[in-house]
């Protein structure tokens, strides 16, 4: 099984956009769609297409789901996304299942109990991005990885942050956290030991517990005197 083989259930705008991005990154993509009006092979010419119902076990079997490393449930119906995720994980053992959450009220359902490894809620992500834009120095949770209960968090270093200007090797990160990438002036900086953090940096990190999130926020945020001004 190749780690670059991805199956996408749902050929709407979201599904097609994901497929196009994955193809540009060198992945092999199969798109499953039951509505003939949405089967637009010309829109994503590099993908394989299958007109089928992704909620039907026999049709997923015919698609060879056992051979895929990742399934993305990207339809506009949360019920469909949950059923597809559950079938992919329990019947075919797909290692990685990513599911789109259309309505925030349903987000609590998108857990490993339904076969979901990562749930992506567009409203939550948009809210997080808004919070990130107006809350320099505050930790923002962008996404929770259901399988491990880890979270992807973001914090923009305030000018008065005590760790601004220090190298990563000089900073004692909380246990159960790891820096993922530093975004600076529109470019990505790999968080190597010799890399220094600067005010205005957008720091993305993974924290595996809520306590680790709090410790990371205290470390990367402004000092208490500045935060209370």
SULSULDA-V689905 format. One record per backbone hydrogen bond with DSSP energy under -1.0 kcal/mol. CO is the residue of the C=O (numbers start at 0). NH is the residue of the N-H. Records with the same first field share a line. If there is no record, write none. Layout:
BEGIN
CO: NH ; NH
END
This chain:
BEGIN
1: 4
3: 27
4: 68 ; 69
5: 29
6: 71
7: 31
8: 73
11: 15
12: 16
13: 17
14: 18
15: 19
16: 20
17: 21
18: 22
19: 23
20: 24
21: 26
22: 25
27: 5
28: 47
29: 7
30: 49
31: 9
34: 37
37: 39
39: 42
43: 46
47: 30
49: 32
52: 55
55: 59
56: 60
57: 61
58: 62
59: 64
60: 63
63: 66
64: 67
68: 95
69: 6
70: 97
71: 8
72: 99
76: 80
77: 81
78: 82
79: 83
80: 84
81: 85
82: 86
83: 87
84: 88
85: 89
86: 90 ; 91
87: 93
95: 70
96: 116 ; 117
97: 72
98: 119
102: 105
103: 106
105: 108
106: 109
108: 110
110: 113 ; 115
111: 114
116: 146
117: 98
119: 100
120: 124
121: 125
122: 126
123: 127
124: 128
125: 129
126: 130
127: 131
128: 132
129: 133
134: 137
139: 153
142: 151
144: 148
149: 144
150: 206
151: 141 ; 142
152: 204
153: 139
154: 202
155: 136
156: 199
157: 160
160: 163
162: 165
165: 196
166: 169
167: 170
170: 172
175: 207
177: 205
180: 203
181: 188
182: 201
183: 186
186: 183
188: 181
189: 191
191: 194
192: 168
194: 167
196: 164
197: 200
200: 156
201: 182
202: 154
203: 179 ; 180
204: 152
205: 177
206: 150
208: 212
209: 213
210: 214
211: 215
212: 216
213: 217
214: 218
215: 219
216: 220
222: 226
223: 227
END
